[in-house]
């Protein structure tokens, strides 16, 4: 983390290689995504500076399919804020993509989110 950016110190550090998120999601049959969802909820809540994804939703989104879609919906609704923090205004246009990928391939949606969140720590 950069000492020059005081905002980065408030955001929990959760930087992973997006391909590692994808690989661990497949290898563990999605169990890693339960942990990933919990950590990502902490990061997103810190970036947005309010609780938008509760830890309970993060836990159940790894176990229950409809809650999984709701998790990606909540993340997609806050992509504009994340996009401003990482200087990527086009990020808000990906909210529908996250919901669709959350339906068909949640590991790929997690990989995309992780790639954008990693930019917070550069």
ABEGO torsion letter per residue (X at the ends): XBAABAAAAABBBBBBBAAAAAAAAAAAGGAAAAAAAAAAAAAAAAAAGBBABBAAAAAAAAABAAAAAAAAAAAAAAAAAAAAAAGBAAAAAAAAAAAAAAAABAAAAAAAAAAAAAAAAX
